[in-house]
Amino acid sequence: MKILVMGPGCPKCEQAEKNVREAVAEAGIAADIQKVKDFQEIAKYGVFSTPAVVIDGEVKVVGKAPSKKDVLSWLK
Amino acid sequence: MSEQNNISCACEGGEPTAAETGGGTGKGVGRILVLQILAVAAWYALYLQLLPFSEWFAYGLLGLDPASHLGSAVQFFVYDTPKVLMLLLLVVYGVGILRSFVTVNWTRSFLAGKRESAGNVLAALLGVVTPFCSCSAVPLFIGFMTAGIPLGVTFSFLIAAPMVNEIALVLLYGLLGWKIAALYFATGISIAVVAGWVMGRMRLEPYVEDWVREIRAGEATDEPHMTWKDRFTYALDSVRDIVGRVWKYVVLGIAVGAAIHGYVPEGELAGIMGSEAWWSVPLSVLLGIPMYTNAAGVIPVVEALLGKGAALGTTLAFMMSVIALSFPEMVILRKVLKPRLIAAFILVVGCGILIVGYLFNAII
């Protein structure tokens, strides 16, 4: 599973990354978590508001940091 | 393009950190609705009690003399603090519901088909309610450009978004009265519309960074479907988020107001920031640029300035400059804009603020 956390590094983006990492650890699955800071790359996914989370190419949330509970529900 | 890490941004857009999405069906919505109506009724009943309570507290319980400085200062503080906080709760919740509909993607596709002029007005108005944070300014700019939204219309949005928002308006209303709040709203929107329109006429497109113009953005993703329950949760989260961040400025602002209220202003700033001094407006604008705070943070200062005899136009110009023209935001926008376009932005918006400043110094 490949998870992309998109955002230039603002506090909300850090929060998003933290929640994703915690959720993955809790679910106990092997996932490749990457931070995407390049705006060109972000735009390619049709994301125009950060933070955003993309799991296996599918955009799950845009413009807000998801809660750990949200991320867990996507991991199932 | 990753050196943005250390830039702090006063995210006022109300982007709740932990809104729960998904789940919840339509069930329970009726119950939530009834609860909300009850909550608003209770809110109103409590709101009506604030004035009698503050008078009882200051003059009855503490036994202060209503005619004394201390008495009226205490009464003002005890009345205004809960009043403004309660207004803030209600308005932020209402705007939170609205924001769950008006997302960045929605605004992007809504503005995409609009021409200039009408587009400038719509963009400025949407800037008030669309969730926006200066950290997100670059992806948003790219999104608007790739949707074919004219540059001038995009700037109307980017100018209005930080400058005019519900928090600034509630605080101005609560602390300085509805007239100043209305004045701020009308002039803020006008500056965003006119400055955006002027920038559209200036043919600045070549000064957008080349890589931005070459971007072929992907299809905008569909927003995850939100049930009404999700929207209520979203609004509640934004209340927690925004009120949690802003309450200290409210208390500070009211403390300043109480001090001025109780102890008659001395008008010591009337000389340097009064309407007599022609240079006070440009000076306020220049002073405002390096200062960076959100709308909530600047309002206690505004209140103190007005109380000490600064002219209204000069003070409004200062407030707008602090919020709308900020150095860190220029650094963020530099990633997508060439220096000449940034200079044009500062110049056009700065001129707009100057005109507003002079206008109100002349009228009032």
Boltz contact constraints between the chains, C-beta under 6 A:
constraints:
  - contact:
      token1: [A, 8]
      token2: [B, 4]
      max_distance: 6.0
  - contact:
      token1: [A, 9]
      token2: [B, 4]
      max_distance: 6.0
  - contact:
      token1: [A, 9]
      token2: [B, 5]
      max_distance: 6.0
  - contact:
      token1: [A, 10]
      token2: [B, 9]
      max_distance: 6.0
  - contact:
      token1: [A, 10]
      token2: [B, 135]
      max_distance: 6.0
  - contact:
      token1: [A, 12]
      token2: [B, 15]
      max_distance: 6.0
  - contact:
      token1: [A, 15]
      token2: [B, 17]
      max_distance: 6.0
  - contact:
      token1: [A, 37]
      token2: [B, 2]
      max_distance: 6.0
  - contact:
      token1: [A, 38]
      token2: [B, 1]
      max_distance: 6.0
  - contact:
      token1: [A, 39]
      token2: [B, 1]
      max_distance: 6.0
  - contact:
      token1: [A, 39]
      token2: [B, 138]
      max_distance: 6.0
  - contact:
      token1: [A, 40]
      token2: [B, 215]
      max_distance: 6.0
  - contact:
      token1: [A, 42]
      token2: [B, 139]
      max_distance: 6.0
  - contact:
      token1: [A, 43]
      token2: [B, 142]
      max_distance: 6.0
  - contact:
      token1: [A, 43]
      token2: [B, 215]
      max_distance: 6.0
  - contact:
      token1: [A, 43]
      token2: [B, 217]
      max_distance: 6.0
  - contact:
      token1: [A, 44]
      token2: [B, 218]
      max_distance: 6.0
  - contact:
      token1: [A, 45]
      token2: [B, 218]
      max_distance: 6.0
  - contact:
      token1: [A, 46]
      token2: [B, 218]
      max_distance: 6.0
  - contact:
      token1: [A, 46]
      token2: [B, 219]
      max_distance: 6.0
  - contact:
      token1: [A, 46]
      token2: [B, 220]
      max_distance: 6.0
  - contact:
      token1: [A, 46]
      token2: [B, 221]
      max_distance: 6.0
  - contact:
      token1: [A, 48]
      token2: [B, 104]
      max_distance: 6.0
  - contact:
      token1: [A, 48]
      token2: [B, 139]
      max_distance: 6.0
  - contact:
      token1: [A, 48]
      token2: [B, 140]
      max_distance: 6.0
  - contact:
      token1: [A, 48]
      token2: [B, 143]
      max_distance: 6.0
  - contact:
      token1: [A, 49]
      token2: [B, 104]
      max_distance: 6.0
  - contact:
      token1: [A, 49]
      token2: [B, 136]
      max_distance: 6.0
  - contact:
      token1: [A, 49]
      token2: [B, 139]
      max_distance: 6.0
  - contact:
      token1: [A, 50]
      token2: [B, 136]
      max_distance: 6.0
  - contact:
      token1: [A, 50]
      token2: [B, 139]
      max_distance: 6.0
  - contact:
      token1: [A, 59]
      token2: [B, 221]
      max_distance: 6.0
  - contact:
      token1: [A, 63]
      token2: [B, 104]
      max_distance: 6.0
  - contact:
      token1: [A, 64]
      token2: [B, 15]
      max_distance: 6.0
  - contact:
      token1: [A, 65]
      token2: [B, 17]
      max_distance: 6.0
  - contact:
      token1: [A, 67]
      token2: [B, 18]
      max_distance: 6.0
  - contact:
      token1: [A, 70]
      token2: [B, 21]
      max_distance: 6.0
  - contact:
      token1: [A, 73]
      token2: [B, 22]
      max_distance: 6.0
